[in-house]
Amino acid sequence: MKKLQDLRMVMKLAVIAGMFMVIVMLCGLLSIWGLYKTSQQAETIYKVNLLPVRDLGDLRALVYKMVGMIGLHVQAYDSASVTNAEEAISTTDKEMDVLLARYAPSIATEADREIFEEFKGNWSKFKEVREKVLQLSRLFSKDAAGELRMKELIPIREALLAKAKTLIDTNEQQAEESYQGSQALSTQLTLAMTGVFVILSMIGLAVVWLIAKIITKNLTNVLTAAEAISSGNLAARATVTTQDEVGQLAEAFNRMAGSLETAAVNQVKALEAQAAEISGVTTAISRSQAVVEFNMDGTVITANENFLRCFGYELREVEGKHHRMFCDPAHTNRGEYIELWRKLGRGEYESGVYPRRRKNGQDMWIQASYNPIVNVEGKVQRVVEYATDITGQKVAAIESEGLLRAVERGQAVIEFSLDGTVRNANAMFLDLTGYRLDEIKGRHHRMFCDVEYSGSGEYTAFWNKLNQGEFDAGPIVDGVKAVKRSGFKPPTTPSST
């Protein structure tokens, strides 16, 4: 025992491996022997029982075939058909002779041999009667041939088939008995091998337990410390009692535990700082924006107060409901709405200005972004929407656009760059002055003024004022190309006159 304890770790493991190799080799030899015996039994069943059954089945099939060939001969009225039938009968005779010769050596009992001899005798009778039937058929005495076939040939055929069936049943019964014997042998071998394996395994386990106890005795302290660390006590350390491999392992474990404790402290601090930052950002966003979370099927998970107030709902009214409840039904049937959720399902970000509908049915506009949230595996788990109500700005923009269009329809309007060159003019201005747009675009405003006025300090002050962003209005006389000069009083802004 002392020598075993003093062995190095590698040698102790080698003893365990050697023990298991001996067990495996012994079990392998027993298995090979058992397989050999089973194979011999299976070969006996195949050669003594299964092959004869196959041959007997072929004999029975040839009897049926022979009767069929005779029937074709009797029914044939032309020489070609008669010749073909006789050739087929001759071929079948040869096949029958081969099968009879092949089956004879496989007969195992005297009873089977007697039955086989009776089968051969019936076969000889069958051929004699068959020859009479064929002779009548060759002389075209078809009715007589058919009558002889039914009265004498068919009964002999039935006797042949009965003998063949008796032999088949006998061989199948012998095969069943052989199979049961093989099963019994297999069971005995299995029990024997199991017993040997159990005994050898118990011996091997006893040796392994003894060596494992020696090895693990000094590992107990390391294991206890490891369990304490896994439970969250990062200050736990293993007690070092030896300087062998286990002692060196304990020292390395203690160094690793110290590094792990330091790293854990630093990681906790970093995570706390990161969590505080994320919480601050999330809180700030939630205070200033409407926020709602969706599952990937578009149903609402939760929403903040800003969102609920904006749309006029309570949280219980929207939880589990689909995003389309916030939209005009006509909008949700469009391709772009369907594509929005497909993009989000692929993890693609989406933002823009969207029309929405409040609980009371009132239309509204939001500036929103849809943000897919993915897990560590890169799979999209949910979608967070950040939104701002811009209904007022949107309505004002729409009204301003309508107002500008109304002004353009009712007044002559021209637009200049800050250097005085024409950028654009509406149809009313062109009709009033008699120009085409291509004649004035890019040219200076002075083309519409007297030379005296355009060269004056007043004209220069006029453009300086506009460049400073000041509004100007008053009577201005511009040039009319076609007929005369016309006076009108448009308001003048830094972008148009």
Secondary structure as UniProt FT lines:
FT   HELIX           2..6
FT   HELIX           9..45
FT   HELIX           46..50
FT   HELIX           51..75
FT   HELIX           79..103
FT   HELIX           104..106
FT   HELIX           110..138
FT   TURN            139..140
FT   HELIX           142..148
FT   HELIX           149..153
FT   HELIX           154..217
FT   TURN            218..219
FT   HELIX           220..230
FT   TURN            231..232
FT   TURN            234..235
FT   HELIX           245..288
FT   STRAND          290..295
FT   TURN            296..297
FT   STRAND          299..303
FT   HELIX           305..311
FT   HELIX           315..318
FT   TURN            319..320
FT   HELIX           323..326
FT   HELIX           329..332
FT   HELIX           335..345
FT   TURN            346..347
FT   STRAND          350..357
FT   TURN            359..360
FT   STRAND          363..374
FT   TURN            376..377
FT   STRAND          380..389
FT   HELIX           391..410
FT   STRAND          414..416
FT   TURN            418..419
FT   STRAND          421..425
FT   HELIX           427..433
FT   HELIX           437..440
FT   TURN            441..442
FT   HELIX           445..448
FT   HELIX           451..454
FT   HELIX           457..467
FT   TURN            468..469
FT   STRAND          472..473
FT   STRAND          476..478
FT   STRAND          486..488
FT   STRAND          491..493
FT   TURN            494..495
//
